[in-house]
Amino acid sequence: MFTDQGINQFLLYGTTAIGAILASLWLGIVLWTYRDARARSRDGLATAAATLMVAVLSVFGLVIYLMLRPRETLAEAYERSLEEEALLQGIEDKPVCPGCGRPSNALWQVCPHCHTRLKKQCIQCGQLLDLPWNLCPYCATAQGNMPEPDPRQQGRAQGERPGRRPPPPPPSGYDPSPRLEFVDEDEI
């Protein structure tokens, strides 16, 4: 029924088929390792070393690579950093009133809900400044202890509403343009 030559041919074909399957599996593992290492690292040397290790050690090299590889791919790390940045921007971009905690606008001088003062105007150029600032970053004018103009009268001309008095004159000896000395960074 089975001759020695028939059995030998059957074993030869079976061994060749199993060898071809194992070779394609080995090649698949090597290619998968290369692509995975490239997706997880920008370092070409690390990618080549991981691929070579899997090519030489086969399944054992794959196990070692799986233990040592980075947890996330570069795309996942980038997406995570974008999510973190979006969350931080959402927190930082929303100014709130220190008095009532409601959302406010960066251009508001007072909170419309609780009437807490949020900004002050520069005495020289009229730009809005944060309350603790003593120097205007727009015109470099020192902000003295001058009474601030009423924010409700901003933008109105002095003679626009009859019955209103003009704002009081500055105190005597007040110099609206103090001499500021700027220091270059090289001299510090």
C-alpha positions as CSV (number, residue, x, y, z in Angstrom):
1,M,0.0,0.0,0.0
2,F,2.6,2.6,1.1
3,T,6.0,2.2,-0.4
4,D,9.1,3.6,1.1
5,Q,9.4,6.0,-1.8
6,G,5.8,7.2,-1.2
7,I,6.4,7.7,2.5
8,N,9.6,9.6,1.8
9,Q,7.8,11.9,-0.7
10,F,5.0,12.5,1.8
11,L,7.4,13.3,4.5
12,L,9.4,15.6,2.2
13,Y,6.2,17.5,1.1
14,G,5.0,17.7,4.7
15,T,8.3,18.9,6.0
16,T,8.5,21.5,3.2
17,A,5.0,22.7,3.9
18,I,5.7,23.0,7.7
19,G,9.0,24.7,6.9
20,A,7.3,27.2,4.6
21,I,4.7,27.9,7.2
22,L,7.3,28.4,9.9
23,A,9.4,30.6,7.6
24,S,6.4,32.8,6.8
25,L,5.5,33.0,10.5
26,W,9.1,34.0,11.3
27,L,9.1,36.6,8.5
28,G,5.7,37.9,9.7
29,I,7.0,38.3,13.3
30,V,10.1,40.1,12.1
31,L,8.0,42.5,9.9
32,W,5.5,43.1,12.7
33,T,8.3,43.9,15.1
34,Y,9.8,46.3,12.7
35,R,6.5,48.1,12.1
36,D,5.6,48.1,15.8
37,A,9.1,49.4,16.8
38,R,8.9,52.2,14.2
39,A,5.4,53.2,15.5
40,R,6.7,53.4,19.1
41,S,10.1,55.0,18.7
42,R,11.7,57.7,16.6
43,D,15.1,56.1,17.1
44,G,16.2,54.2,14.1
45,L,18.9,52.3,15.9
46,A,16.4,51.0,18.5
47,T,14.1,49.9,15.7
48,A,16.9,48.1,13.9
49,A,18.1,46.4,17.2
50,A,14.6,45.2,18.1
51,T,14.1,43.8,14.6
52,L,17.5,42.1,14.6
53,M,16.9,40.6,18.0
54,V,13.6,39.1,16.9
55,A,15.1,37.9,13.6
56,V,17.9,36.1,15.4
57,L,16.1,34.8,18.5
58,S,12.7,34.3,16.9
59,V,9.9,33.8,19.4
60,F,12.2,34.4,22.4
61,G,13.3,37.7,20.8
62,L,9.6,38.6,20.4
63,V,8.9,37.9,24.0
64,I,11.9,40.0,25.1
65,Y,10.8,42.8,22.7
66,L,7.2,42.7,24.1
67,M,8.6,43.2,27.6
68,L,10.9,46.1,26.7
69,R,8.8,48.0,24.2
70,P,7.2,51.4,25.1
71,R,3.7,51.1,26.3
72,E,2.2,53.6,23.8
73,T,2.8,54.4,20.2
74,L,4.0,57.8,19.1
75,A,0.5,58.5,17.7
76,E,-1.1,57.6,21.1
77,A,1.4,59.8,22.9
78,Y,0.7,62.7,20.6
79,E,-3.1,62.3,21.0
80,R,-2.7,62.2,24.8
81,S,-0.6,65.3,24.8
82,L,-3.2,67.1,22.6
83,E,-5.9,66.1,25.1
84,E,-3.9,67.3,28.0
85,E,-3.2,70.6,26.3
86,A,-6.8,71.1,25.4
87,L,-7.8,70.4,29.0
88,L,-5.2,72.9,30.3
89,Q,-6.3,75.5,27.7
90,G,-9.9,75.1,28.8
91,I,-8.9,75.8,32.4
92,E,-6.6,78.7,31.7
93,D,-8.6,80.5,29.1
94,K,-11.7,81.1,31.2
95,P,-11.3,84.1,33.5
96,V,-13.6,84.3,36.4
97,C,-14.6,87.1,38.7
98,P,-12.8,86.9,42.0
99,G,-15.9,88.3,43.8
100,C,-18.6,85.9,42.6
101,G,-16.8,83.2,40.7
102,R,-18.8,83.7,37.5
103,P,-17.2,83.7,34.1
104,S,-15.9,87.1,33.1
105,N,-14.4,88.7,30.0
106,A,-10.8,89.8,29.7
107,L,-12.0,93.2,28.5
108,W,-14.4,94.0,31.3
109,Q,-13.5,96.6,33.9
110,V,-16.1,95.5,36.4
111,C,-18.1,92.3,36.9
112,P,-21.7,92.9,35.7
113,H,-23.1,90.5,38.4
114,C,-21.4,91.6,41.6
115,H,-19.8,94.9,40.5
116,T,-16.3,93.8,41.6
117,R,-13.5,95.8,39.9
118,L,-11.6,93.6,37.5
119,K,-9.3,96.0,35.6
120,K,-8.2,99.6,35.7
121,Q,-7.3,102.1,32.9
122,C,-3.9,103.5,32.3
123,I,-3.8,107.2,33.2
124,Q,-1.9,108.0,30.1
125,C,-3.1,105.8,27.2
126,G,-6.3,104.4,28.6
127,Q,-5.5,100.7,28.0
128,L,-6.9,98.2,30.5
129,L,-4.4,97.0,33.1
130,D,-4.6,94.4,35.8
131,L,-5.2,95.9,39.2
132,P,-1.8,95.2,40.8
133,W,0.2,96.6,37.9
134,N,2.1,99.8,38.7
135,L,3.5,100.3,35.2
136,C,1.6,100.3,31.9
137,P,3.2,97.8,29.5
138,Y,1.7,99.7,26.5
139,C,3.1,103.2,27.1
140,A,5.6,102.7,30.0
141,T,3.8,105.2,32.2
142,A,4.0,104.6,36.0
143,Q,0.6,104.3,37.5
144,G,0.5,106.5,40.6
145,N,-2.0,106.5,43.3
146,M,-4.3,108.6,41.2
147,P,-8.0,108.1,41.6
148,E,-9.2,105.9,38.8
149,P,-11.9,107.2,36.5
150,D,-15.4,105.7,37.0
151,P,-15.7,102.8,34.5
152,R,-19.3,103.8,33.8
153,Q,-18.1,107.0,32.2
154,Q,-15.6,105.4,29.9
155,G,-15.8,106.6,26.4
156,R,-18.0,109.7,27.1
157,A,-16.8,113.1,26.3
158,Q,-16.6,115.5,29.3
159,G,-19.2,117.9,27.9
160,E,-21.5,115.1,26.6
161,R,-23.9,115.0,29.6
162,P,-25.0,118.3,31.1
163,G,-24.8,118.6,34.8
164,R,-21.7,116.4,35.2
165,R,-18.5,117.9,36.5
166,P,-15.2,117.1,34.8
167,P,-12.9,114.8,36.7
168,P,-10.7,116.5,39.3
169,P,-7.3,117.7,38.1
170,P,-4.3,115.7,39.2
171,P,-2.6,116.7,42.5
172,S,0.0,119.3,42.4
173,G,3.5,118.0,41.6
174,Y,2.2,115.0,39.7
175,D,4.2,114.4,36.6
176,P,2.3,112.3,34.1
177,S,5.4,111.2,32.3
178,P,7.9,110.1,34.9
179,R,11.4,109.4,33.8
180,L,11.9,105.7,33.6
181,E,15.3,104.1,33.1
182,F,15.3,101.0,31.0
183,V,18.1,98.5,31.5
184,D,19.3,96.4,28.7
185,E,19.6,92.6,29.3
186,D,23.3,92.8,28.7
187,E,23.9,95.1,31.6
188,I,22.1,92.9,34.2
